[in-house]
Amino acid sequence: MKTIRTIEAAGYVGEPVRLRGWLQNVRRLGGITFLVLRDGYGTIQAVTEDDADIAAALTVGLESVIELRGVVVTSDQAPGGIELYQPSVTMITPIQVTPPAPLHKKQLNAAVPTLLDHAVVLNRHPQRRALFKLAAAAMAGFRATLNSQGFTEIQTPKMVASATEGGANVFKIAYFGREAYLAQSPQFYKQMMVGVFERVYEVGPVFRAEPHNTTRHLNQYVSLDVEFGFIEDHFTVMAMARTVIAGIMDTLAQQGSTELALLGAALPVVPETIPHIHFAAAQDLILERHGVDVRGEPDLSPQDERWLGEWAKEVHGSDFLFVTGYPMSKRPFYTHLDEARPQYSNSFDLLFRGLELITGGQRLHRYEQYLAALDKANLPVEPFATYLEAFKYGMPPHGGFAIGLERLLMQLLNLPNIKLTTLFPRDMQRLTP
């Protein structure tokens, strides 16, 4: 008897098989008993008119771990068109406790605190599992796209000697008698590695000690980072960002169709050329369309981003919009300025359905530029000595960007809170589970 997974059952019609998983549900209807097994890939239904066939499953709680045997048959009424006849059940791990929320219901109806407090169990629900399958597919698409473009994947330290952004929003840690920090990003290291491989990327956690308690912030999230050399300017980087986003969406379409359907999500169309607007023009547009004067502000507010997202959809038919040329006052010291308008930078954000998804731009690449930039930012040179060494020995014009995986999923799935896109979120109050 072949041991199979639920997703393989359609290939074994007429054959006896064995599956192992969790007891998701048992229900009786008109003298017929239906048993549903869930494994790590899906669910399958077994049907019997004799409860003796599945007696082992009738005295235990849902989520007990079982082995289910039966003959695979086709059925128009069964979920997925497949079910098991002549079932028998062997108990592997019986339980008697009730889960913190019903996992056998189609919808997981639980408040956000309950979902997060009991994520170790509630992430088993098919809807929650589907979300994290999409996260895996997004990372796979990110990697595959960049591999096809000649990039090399790297893994950089997450304990560092200085704050990447030069700010105070870092987690300090004790490191053998001296102070260190959790990395805000792999920015310094991925720039250094441009001097080794020319084109690099990383998938990994980043840490931001920002005192935000909002629906769009986390203190630890997954960053999809890209850096590459021999660019013309930030528009070269924007073109690569568009290629990567399109690759992610293609992979989600190929690998995640079942999960997208389960979650009722539609993939956006990525235009061949994503529309763009300069930061100053964006502020003028907001004044013209909404009567709100945000000129002189150094950044866009969440409401500004939503308005710009609406404009991009209305005028360009695009779910995506690049905003370029953010003021230098709001960009890190390593950002290349716009030589024609020095108060602005060669940087960009990519808005996805009115929410910042990507930040990127062109970096400085000459050693003397870095000394001047650090001096202007009132930052000492010594903490950045190893970083600056790369620029002493020749670096090409380069740039890059970073995508927040959780924000991508939140917008893609139209979720109200970024914490719902995270297996075990870390925010100002939460260190467990």
FIGUMAR-229182 format. One record per residue (C-alpha): residue number from 1; residue in one letter; x negated, y negated, z. Coordinates in pm, 1 decimal, padded with zeros to 6 digits. Layout:
% residues N
ATOM num residuo        X        Y        Z
ATOM NUM       a        X        Y        Z
...
This chain:
% residues 433
ATOM num residuo        X        Y        Z
ATOM   1       m  00000.0  00000.0  00000.0
ATOM   2       k -00145.0 -00331.0 -00111.8
ATOM   3       t -00187.0 -00613.7  00140.0
ATOM   4       i -00089.2 -00936.6 -00035.1
ATOM   5       r -00018.6 -01302.7  00029.0
ATOM   6       t  00325.1 -01455.2 -00023.0
ATOM   7       i  00214.0 -01641.3 -00335.8
ATOM   8       e  00112.4 -01311.6 -00496.7
ATOM   9       a  00442.5 -01130.7 -00445.3
ATOM  10       a  00581.4 -01204.2 -00792.7
ATOM  11       g  00303.9 -00988.6 -00938.8
ATOM  12       y  00415.5 -00679.3 -00745.4
ATOM  13       v  00782.1 -00640.0 -00841.5
ATOM  14       g  00892.3 -00281.4 -00782.3
ATOM  15       e  00594.2 -00202.1 -00561.0
ATOM  16       p  00564.0 -00153.9 -00185.2
ATOM  17       v  00347.9 -00421.4 -00022.3
ATOM  18       r  00229.8 -00537.3  00315.7
ATOM  19       l  00215.0 -00901.0  00432.8
ATOM  20       r  00092.0 -01054.6  00754.8
ATOM  21       g  00201.5 -01386.7  00898.3
ATOM  22       w  00438.0 -01562.2  01135.7
ATOM  23       l  00802.5 -01487.5  01200.8
ATOM  24       q  00958.8 -01806.4  01069.8
ATOM  25       n  01326.7 -01718.0  01097.3
ATOM  26       v  01582.8 -01442.7  01147.1
ATOM  27       r  01944.7 -01498.5  01052.1
ATOM  28       r  02252.6 -01281.1  01006.2
ATOM  29       l  02517.2 -01334.9  00740.8
ATOM  30       g  02808.0 -01100.6  00675.4
ATOM  31       g  02641.1 -00784.4  00803.6
ATOM  32       i  02312.4 -00863.8  00628.3
ATOM  33       t  02003.7 -00973.6  00817.8
ATOM  34       f  01745.5 -01200.3  00657.5
ATOM  35       l  01392.5 -01219.7  00796.4
ATOM  36       v  01151.2 -01487.9  00677.2
ATOM  37       l  00775.4 -01445.0  00705.8
ATOM  38       r  00539.5 -01739.1  00663.4
ATOM  39       d  00171.8 -01699.2  00593.4
ATOM  40       g -00091.6 -01959.7  00513.1
ATOM  41       y  00035.8 -01992.5  00155.8
ATOM  42       g  00414.6 -01985.2  00161.0
ATOM  43       t  00717.4 -01786.2  00275.3
ATOM  44       i  00895.8 -01469.3  00170.1
ATOM  45       q  01233.2 -01330.3  00266.0
ATOM  46       a  01313.1 -00971.5  00360.3
ATOM  47       v  01670.5 -00837.8  00350.4
ATOM  48       t  01831.2 -00543.8  00528.2
ATOM  49       e  02174.1 -00416.1  00629.3
ATOM  50       d  02026.2 -00207.9  00912.0
ATOM  51       d  01877.4 -00402.7  01203.3
ATOM  52       a  01684.2 -00092.6  01302.0
ATOM  53       d  01451.9 -00166.6  01008.7
ATOM  54       i  01332.7 -00487.1  01173.1
ATOM  55       a  01401.9 -00407.3  01538.7
ATOM  56       a  01055.1 -00523.7  01644.3
ATOM  57       a  01135.9 -00876.1  01527.1
ATOM  58       l  01472.0 -00906.6  01700.6
ATOM  59       t  01350.7 -00927.5  02059.6
ATOM  60       v  01069.0 -01178.0  02021.1
ATOM  61       g  01049.5 -01549.6  01962.4
ATOM  62       l  00999.2 -01726.2  01633.9
ATOM  63       e  00630.7 -01781.6  01553.2
ATOM  64       s  00542.0 -01431.3  01668.2
ATOM  65       v  00273.8 -01283.8  01444.2
ATOM  66       i  00395.2 -00980.9  01249.6
ATOM  67       e  00314.1 -00736.0  00974.8
ATOM  68       l  00597.1 -00695.2  00723.5
ATOM  69       r  00624.8 -00410.7  00474.7
ATOM  70       g  00875.8 -00371.0  00195.5
ATOM  71       v  00939.9 -00330.5 -00174.9
ATOM  72       v  00924.3 -00645.9 -00386.9
ATOM  73       v  01238.3 -00710.8 -00591.5
ATOM  74       t  01367.7 -01000.3 -00796.1
ATOM  75       s  01676.8 -01183.1 -00678.3
ATOM  76       d  01840.3 -01493.4 -00821.0
ATOM  77       q  01965.3 -01589.3 -00475.2
ATOM  78       a  01633.1 -01553.6 -00296.1
ATOM  79       p  01400.6 -01851.2 -00244.1
ATOM  80       g  01149.9 -01833.8 -00526.4
ATOM  81       g  01345.1 -01551.3 -00691.1
ATOM  82       i  01159.2 -01280.6 -00492.5
ATOM  83       e  01241.4 -01089.2 -00175.0
ATOM  84       l  01160.6 -00763.1  00006.3
ATOM  85       y  01389.9 -00462.4  00036.6
ATOM  86       q  01350.6 -00164.0  00270.1
ATOM  87       p  01159.5 -00376.8  00521.0
ATOM  88       s  00977.4 -00260.6  00831.4
ATOM  89       v  00809.5 -00477.4  01092.8
ATOM  90       t  00506.9 -00417.4  01313.1
ATOM  91       m  00439.6 -00662.2  01593.1
ATOM  92       i  00088.8 -00811.6  01612.2
ATOM  93       t  00126.7 -01099.6  01860.8
ATOM  94       p  00468.8 -01131.2  02022.3
ATOM  95       i  00570.4 -01457.0  02188.8
ATOM  96       q  00873.6 -01559.3  02390.7
ATOM  97       v  00828.9 -01936.1  02420.0
ATOM  98       t  01013.2 -02188.1  02202.9
ATOM  99       p  00808.7 -02421.3  01978.8
ATOM 100       p  00820.3 -02793.8  02066.2
ATOM 101       a  01030.6 -02854.1  01752.7
ATOM 102       p  01210.1 -02608.4  01522.3
ATOM 103       l  00969.1 -02486.0  01255.4
ATOM 104       h  01228.6 -02284.4  01064.1
ATOM 105       k  01434.6 -02588.2  00960.8
ATOM 106       k  01386.0 -02737.3  00615.2
ATOM 107       q  01312.4 -03078.3  00767.3
ATOM 108       l  01082.1 -03120.3  01064.3
ATOM 109       n  01296.0 -03350.9  01275.3
ATOM 110       a  01065.0 -03473.5  01547.5
ATOM 111       a  00954.8 -03817.3  01658.4
ATOM 112       v  00604.3 -03930.1  01569.6
ATOM 113       p  00472.1 -03892.4  01929.0
ATOM 114       t  00602.5 -03535.5  01940.3
ATOM 115       l  00447.5 -03455.3  01603.0
ATOM 116       l  00111.0 -03587.3  01718.0
ATOM 117       d  00118.0 -03449.5  02072.4
ATOM 118       h  00199.1 -03099.2  01946.6
ATOM 119       a  00016.3 -03110.6  01613.5
ATOM 120       v -00162.0 -02781.5  01684.7
ATOM 121       v  00174.8 -02609.2  01640.5
ATOM 122       l  00388.1 -02849.3  01437.0
ATOM 123       n  00130.1 -02875.8  01157.7
ATOM 124       r  00241.6 -02520.3  01073.0
ATOM 125       h  00568.2 -02652.5  00928.2
ATOM 126       p  00573.4 -02619.9  00546.5
ATOM 127       q  00614.5 -02995.4  00500.9
ATOM 128       r  00317.2 -03074.6  00722.9
ATOM 129       r  00111.1 -02804.2  00562.3
ATOM 130       a  00200.7 -02936.3  00216.5
ATOM 131       l  00068.6 -03278.9  00309.3
ATOM 132       f -00269.2 -03141.0  00410.7
ATOM 133       k -00284.4 -02921.2  00101.6
ATOM 134       l -00249.3 -03242.2 -00099.2
ATOM 135       a -00530.7 -03396.1  00104.1
ATOM 136       a -00750.0 -03099.4  00011.1
ATOM 137       a -00654.2 -03136.2 -00355.9
ATOM 138       a -00733.1 -03509.1 -00346.3
ATOM 139       m -01080.5 -03437.2 -00210.4
ATOM 140       a -01129.4 -03165.1 -00471.0
ATOM 141       g -01028.2 -03406.2 -00747.2
ATOM 142       f -01263.2 -03671.5 -00610.9
ATOM 143       r -01554.2 -03428.2 -00610.6
ATOM 144       a -01477.8 -03276.3 -00950.2
ATOM 145       t -01444.9 -03615.0 -01119.8
ATOM 146       l -01773.9 -03744.2 -00983.5
ATOM 147       n -01955.2 -03417.8 -01052.5
ATOM 148       s -01847.0 -03453.2 -01414.8
ATOM 149       q -01993.8 -03805.0 -01417.3
ATOM 150       g -02339.2 -03690.2 -01304.8
ATOM 151       f -02308.7 -03773.2 -00935.7
ATOM 152       t -02473.5 -03579.1 -00651.9
ATOM 153       e -02290.0 -03515.2 -00325.0
ATOM 154       i -02477.9 -03617.3 -00010.9
ATOM 155       q -02417.0 -03596.0  00363.0
ATOM 156       t -02545.6 -03882.2  00576.0
ATOM 157       p -02592.1 -03930.1  00953.4
ATOM 158       k -02294.7 -04029.9  01164.4
ATOM 159       m -02512.3 -04149.0  01453.8
ATOM 160       v -02701.1 -04462.9  01355.1
ATOM 161       a -02929.6 -04722.4  01509.8
ATOM 162       s -02748.5 -05034.4  01387.5
ATOM 163       a -02400.8 -05145.4  01291.2
ATOM 164       t -02350.9 -05114.1  00915.7
ATOM 165       e -02129.9 -05417.5  00880.2
ATOM 166       g -02322.0 -05625.8  01129.9
ATOM 167       g -02012.7 -05667.2  01346.5
ATOM 168       a -01900.6 -05575.2  01696.3
ATOM 169       n -01637.8 -05316.2  01605.4
ATOM 170       v -01858.0 -05012.9  01661.5
ATOM 171       f -01847.7 -04723.7  01905.4
ATOM 172       k -02158.7 -04724.5  02120.1
ATOM 173       i -02299.9 -04390.9  02233.0
ATOM 174       a -02580.5 -04290.8  02467.4
ATOM 175       y -02862.9 -04134.6  02270.1
ATOM 176       f -03138.7 -03991.4  02490.9
ATOM 177       g -03187.9 -04304.6  02693.9
ATOM 178       r -03119.7 -04556.9  02422.2
ATOM 179       e -02818.0 -04704.6  02249.6
ATOM 180       a -02680.2 -04578.2  01919.6
ATOM 181       y -02356.6 -04614.3  01726.6
ATOM 182       l -02106.6 -04401.1  01541.1
ATOM 183       a -02133.8 -04493.7  01173.5
ATOM 184       q -01880.9 -04742.9  01041.3
ATOM 185       s -01955.8 -04613.6  00691.6
ATOM 186       p -02235.3 -04436.8  00500.3
ATOM 187       q -02304.4 -04766.2  00322.9
ATOM 188       f -02676.5 -04805.4  00399.4
ATOM 189       y -02756.5 -04442.0  00330.7
ATOM 190       k -02565.4 -04415.8  00006.6
ATOM 191       q -02745.9 -04726.7 -00118.9
ATOM 192       m -03081.2 -04575.2 -00020.6
ATOM 193       m -02991.4 -04257.6 -00208.3
ATOM 194       v -02926.0 -04451.0 -00529.3
ATOM 195       g -03306.1 -04474.6 -00532.9
ATOM 196       v -03322.8 -04094.5 -00525.9
ATOM 197       f -03035.9 -03965.0 -00739.0
ATOM 198       e -02902.7 -04286.0 -00900.6
ATOM 199       r -02544.2 -04165.3 -00857.5
ATOM 200       v -02418.5 -04033.1 -00522.9
ATOM 201       y -02097.9 -03973.5 -00332.1
ATOM 202       e -01992.0 -03851.4  00009.5
ATOM 203       v -01679.1 -03717.5  00176.8
ATOM 204       g -01693.3 -03765.9  00552.2
ATOM 205       p -01560.5 -03930.4  00867.0
ATOM 206       v -01618.7 -04294.2  00955.6
ATOM 207       f -01553.9 -04466.3  01285.4
ATOM 208       r -01411.5 -04813.8  01343.9
ATOM 209       a -01374.5 -04948.9  01699.3
ATOM 210       e -01108.7 -05193.6  01588.0
ATOM 211       p -00841.5 -05268.2  01849.3
ATOM 212       h -00556.0 -05216.3  01603.7
ATOM 213       n -00241.5 -05032.5  01699.2
ATOM 214       t -00063.3 -05050.8  01365.8
ATOM 215       t  00093.2 -04809.2  01120.9
ATOM 216       r -00197.6 -04855.3  00875.5
ATOM 217       h -00508.9 -04824.7  01095.3
ATOM 218       l -00704.3 -04535.2  01244.1
ATOM 219       n -01020.9 -04539.0  01450.0
ATOM 220       q -01152.6 -04232.9  01267.3
ATOM 221       y -01063.0 -04156.7  00909.3
ATOM 222       v -01194.9 -03975.6  00603.9
ATOM 223       s -01384.9 -04199.5  00365.3
ATOM 224       l -01445.6 -04103.4  00002.6
ATOM 225       d -01760.4 -04300.7 -00077.6
ATOM 226       v -01928.4 -04370.6 -00412.3
ATOM 227       e -02247.5 -04556.8 -00501.3
ATOM 228       f -02435.5 -04574.4 -00832.3
ATOM 229       g -02706.4 -04770.4 -01006.4
ATOM 230       f -02768.9 -04956.7 -01330.9
ATOM 231       i -02440.4 -05142.4 -01333.0
ATOM 232       e -02362.8 -05470.4 -01506.1
ATOM 233       d -02149.3 -05614.4 -01226.6
ATOM 234       h -01847.7 -05527.3 -01012.3
ATOM 235       f -01636.5 -05460.8 -01322.3
ATOM 236       t -01858.3 -05158.7 -01394.4
ATOM 237       v -01773.8 -05034.8 -01045.9
ATOM 238       m -01404.0 -05102.9 -01098.0
ATOM 239       a -01406.9 -04893.1 -01415.1
ATOM 240       m -01557.3 -04602.3 -01221.4
ATOM 241       a -01300.3 -04645.7 -00945.6
ATOM 242       r -01025.5 -04620.9 -01205.8
ATOM 243       t -01181.9 -04299.9 -01343.3
ATOM 244       v -01195.9 -04148.5 -00995.8
ATOM 245       i -00836.2 -04238.1 -00907.2
ATOM 246       a -00717.0 -04092.9 -01238.7
ATOM 247       g -00915.8 -03775.1 -01169.0
ATOM 248       i -00760.4 -03740.4 -00825.3
ATOM 249       m -00410.2 -03781.5 -00967.9
ATOM 250       d -00479.8 -03525.7 -01241.6
ATOM 251       t -00596.2 -03274.4 -00982.1
ATOM 252       l -00291.7 -03339.2 -00764.2
ATOM 253       a -00070.6 -03274.4 -01066.6
ATOM 254       q -00250.6 -02947.7 -01143.1
ATOM 255       q -00298.0 -02812.4 -00790.9
ATOM 256       g -00025.1 -02978.9 -00588.8
ATOM 257       s  00294.2 -02960.5 -00791.4
ATOM 258       t  00464.9 -02730.6 -00538.9
ATOM 259       e  00367.5 -02951.8 -00246.7
ATOM 260       l  00467.6 -03272.1 -00424.8
ATOM 261       a  00808.6 -03125.0 -00503.3
ATOM 262       l  00854.6 -03008.4 -00143.6
ATOM 263       l  00774.8 -03358.2 -00017.3
ATOM 264       g  00978.1 -03536.3 -00286.0
ATOM 265       a  00678.2 -03734.8 -00408.8
ATOM 266       a  00608.2 -03865.6 -00758.0
ATOM 267       l  00256.4 -03928.1 -00884.8
ATOM 268       p  00182.3 -04275.2 -01019.8
ATOM 269       v  00064.2 -04335.0 -01373.9
ATOM 270       v -00290.5 -04470.7 -01371.4
ATOM 271       p -00320.9 -04726.4 -01654.4
ATOM 272       e -00611.3 -04695.7 -01895.6
ATOM 273       t -00708.2 -05040.3 -01773.9
ATOM 274       i -00585.3 -05138.2 -01428.4
ATOM 275       p -00477.2 -05504.5 -01421.9
ATOM 276       h -00687.2 -05743.7 -01216.5
ATOM 277       i -00650.1 -06090.7 -01069.3
ATOM 278       h -00906.6 -06315.3 -00900.7
ATOM 279       f -00860.0 -06382.9 -00530.6
ATOM 280       a -00808.7 -06757.1 -00585.8
ATOM 281       a -00555.3 -06694.3 -00861.5
ATOM 282       a -00377.3 -06444.7 -00638.4
ATOM 283       q -00334.6 -06710.3 -00370.0
ATOM 284       d -00202.7 -06954.9 -00629.8
ATOM 285       l  00040.1 -06688.4 -00750.3
ATOM 286       i  00172.5 -06631.5 -00398.1
ATOM 287       l  00236.1 -07004.9 -00359.4
ATOM 288       e  00409.4 -07021.6 -00698.0
ATOM 289       r  00631.7 -06716.8 -00650.7
ATOM 290       h  00702.4 -06726.0 -00277.7
ATOM 291       g  00639.7 -07083.6 -00168.1
ATOM 292       v  00382.8 -06974.2  00089.0
ATOM 293       d  00054.2 -07163.2  00078.9
ATOM 294       v -00224.4 -06917.2  00170.0
ATOM 295       r -00493.9 -07108.1 -00014.6
ATOM 296       g -00801.7 -07144.7  00199.2
ATOM 297       e -00737.0 -06821.2  00385.9
ATOM 298       p -01044.4 -06593.4  00356.9
ATOM 299       d -00846.5 -06271.3  00319.0
ATOM 300       l -00511.5 -06134.8  00209.6
ATOM 301       s -00254.0 -06046.4  00470.3
ATOM 302       p -00046.7 -05725.2  00445.6
ATOM 303       q  00245.5 -05937.6  00321.7
ATOM 304       d  00022.3 -06098.2  00058.0
ATOM 305       e -00076.7 -05749.5 -00062.2
ATOM 306       r  00287.0 -05640.6 -00081.3
ATOM 307       w  00378.9 -05947.4 -00286.9
ATOM 308       l  00089.6 -05884.9 -00524.0
ATOM 309       g  00189.0 -05521.1 -00555.9
ATOM 310       e  00542.1 -05625.4 -00651.0
ATOM 311       w  00401.7 -05866.9 -00911.1
ATOM 312       a  00177.7 -05597.9 -01061.8
ATOM 313       k  00472.6 -05361.5 -01093.6
ATOM 314       e  00704.2 -05626.3 -01235.9
ATOM 315       v  00463.0 -05789.3 -01481.8
ATOM 316       h  00223.7 -05506.5 -01567.1
ATOM 317       g  00430.1 -05197.4 -01485.0
ATOM 318       s  00142.3 -05078.9 -01267.2
ATOM 319       d  00132.3 -04929.6 -00918.2
ATOM 320       f -00231.0 -05044.0 -00904.8
ATOM 321       l -00388.7 -05388.3 -00900.4
ATOM 322       f -00749.4 -05498.9 -00859.7
ATOM 323       v -00801.8 -05820.1 -00666.1
ATOM 324       t -01151.9 -05949.4 -00740.9
ATOM 325       g -01379.7 -06221.0 -00606.0
ATOM 326       y -01305.2 -06218.3 -00233.7
ATOM 327       p -01474.0 -06505.4 -00045.3
ATOM 328       m -01830.8 -06433.6  00060.1
ATOM 329       s -01735.1 -06532.2  00415.5
ATOM 330       k -01529.4 -06211.4  00445.6
ATOM 331       r -01768.1 -05970.1  00277.6
ATOM 332       p -02069.8 -05789.6  00429.8
ATOM 333       f -02413.5 -05946.0  00394.4
ATOM 334       y -02522.5 -05694.8  00127.6
ATOM 335       t -02251.6 -05812.9 -00116.3
ATOM 336       h -02365.0 -05981.8 -00438.3
ATOM 337       l -02223.3 -06330.9 -00484.6
ATOM 338       d -02059.4 -06461.2 -00800.6
ATOM 339       e -02333.4 -06676.0 -00948.0
ATOM 340       a -02079.8 -06892.8 -01131.8
ATOM 341       r -01875.0 -06950.0 -00814.1
ATOM 342       p -02109.3 -06886.0 -00519.6
ATOM 343       q -01835.5 -06913.7 -00258.9
ATOM 344       y -01682.3 -06598.5 -00406.8
ATOM 345       s -01827.5 -06247.2 -00431.9
ATOM 346       n -01867.3 -05980.2 -00696.4
ATOM 347       s -01635.4 -05757.4 -00499.0
ATOM 348       f -01284.1 -05619.4 -00522.0
ATOM 349       d -01002.3 -05441.3 -00346.3
ATOM 350       l -00773.0 -05199.9 -00525.1
ATOM 351       l -00412.3 -05230.2 -00410.5
ATOM 352       f -00194.1 -04921.6 -00446.4
ATOM 353       r  00176.6 -04997.7 -00423.8
ATOM 354       g  00096.5 -05313.7 -00232.6
ATOM 355       l -00156.6 -05172.8  00015.1
ATOM 356       e -00535.0 -05202.4  00012.6
ATOM 357       l -00670.2 -04860.4 -00084.4
ATOM 358       i -01024.5 -04923.6 -00207.7
ATOM 359       t -01287.3 -05181.4 -00120.4
ATOM 360       g -01596.6 -05211.2 -00334.3
ATOM 361       g -01827.6 -05430.3 -00532.1
ATOM 362       q -02177.2 -05508.1 -00650.9
ATOM 363       r -02457.5 -05503.7 -00392.9
ATOM 364       l -02773.8 -05708.0 -00363.2
ATOM 365       h -03071.4 -05516.0 -00500.2
ATOM 366       r -03380.5 -05731.7 -00441.3
ATOM 367       y -03572.9 -05731.9 -00112.2
ATOM 368       e -03596.6 -06109.6 -00090.5
ATOM 369       q -03219.9 -06137.0 -00139.8
ATOM 370       y -03167.6 -05923.3  00169.9
ATOM 371       l -03399.8 -06131.8  00383.6
ATOM 372       a -03210.1 -06444.5  00281.2
ATOM 373       a -02870.4 -06279.8  00336.4
ATOM 374       l -02961.8 -06155.7  00685.1
ATOM 375       d -03092.1 -06498.3  00777.4
ATOM 376       k -02773.3 -06663.7  00655.4
ATOM 377       a -02566.5 -06416.7  00858.0
ATOM 378       n -02781.3 -06479.4  01168.1
ATOM 379       l -02877.4 -06111.7  01180.5
ATOM 380       p -03224.5 -05995.3  01285.1
ATOM 381       v -03436.2 -05809.0  01031.9
ATOM 382       e -03580.7 -05546.1  01265.9
ATOM 383       p -03268.6 -05326.2  01313.1
ATOM 384       f -03238.9 -05299.0  00933.5
ATOM 385       a -03607.0 -05221.0  00866.4
ATOM 386       t -03559.7 -04866.9  00732.6
ATOM 387       y -03267.3 -04978.9  00516.9
ATOM 388       l -03469.9 -05266.2  00371.5
ATOM 389       e -03761.0 -05035.8  00290.3
ATOM 390       a -03564.8 -04898.9 -00006.0
ATOM 391       f -03548.4 -05246.3 -00159.0
ATOM 392       k -03919.9 -05310.7 -00114.2
ATOM 393       y -03991.9 -05032.0 -00359.1
ATOM 394       g -03753.3 -05111.5 -00640.3
ATOM 395       m -03378.6 -05066.7 -00658.8
ATOM 396       p -03160.7 -05115.9 -00968.5
ATOM 397       p -02849.0 -05330.1 -00979.5
ATOM 398       h -02595.4 -05106.6 -00809.6
ATOM 399       g -02255.6 -05097.9 -00649.7
ATOM 400       g -01992.1 -04871.0 -00513.4
ATOM 401       f -01663.9 -04832.7 -00332.8
ATOM 402       a -01481.3 -04631.8 -00070.2
ATOM 403       i -01133.1 -04480.6 -00068.7
ATOM 404       g -00945.1 -04415.9  00254.6
ATOM 405       l -00801.5 -04066.3  00214.2
ATOM 406       e -00527.9 -04115.0  00470.8
ATOM 407       r -00411.5 -04442.7  00318.4
ATOM 408       l -00397.4 -04278.0 -00022.3
ATOM 409       l -00170.5 -04006.3  00114.2
ATOM 410       m  00045.7 -04251.2  00309.4
ATOM 411       q  00122.0 -04456.4  00000.0
ATOM 412       l  00152.8 -04158.0 -00230.6
ATOM 413       l  00406.7 -03988.0 -00002.7
ATOM 414       n  00578.0 -04310.5  00112.9
ATOM 415       l  00516.4 -04231.0  00478.6
ATOM 416       p  00584.2 -04493.7  00747.4
ATOM 417       n  00271.9 -04428.7  00955.5
ATOM 418       i -00085.7 -04340.8  00860.9
ATOM 419       k -00111.0 -04114.8  01164.9
ATOM 420       l  00125.4 -03874.0  00988.9
ATOM 421       t -00139.2 -03814.9  00722.4
ATOM 422       t -00401.8 -03704.3  00974.3
ATOM 423       l -00444.7 -03357.6  01121.2
ATOM 424       f -00536.5 -03486.0  01466.0
ATOM 425       p -00542.3 -03867.4  01459.2
ATOM 426       r -00767.8 -04085.8  01668.9
ATOM 427       d -00630.6 -04423.6  01767.5
ATOM 428       m -00657.9 -04651.7  02070.2
ATOM 429       q -00458.1 -04415.6  02292.5
ATOM 430       r -00519.3 -04073.2  02146.4
ATOM 431       l -00816.9 -03842.8  02200.8
ATOM 432       t -00619.6 -03517.5  02207.7
ATOM 433       p -00528.3 -03284.1  02057.6
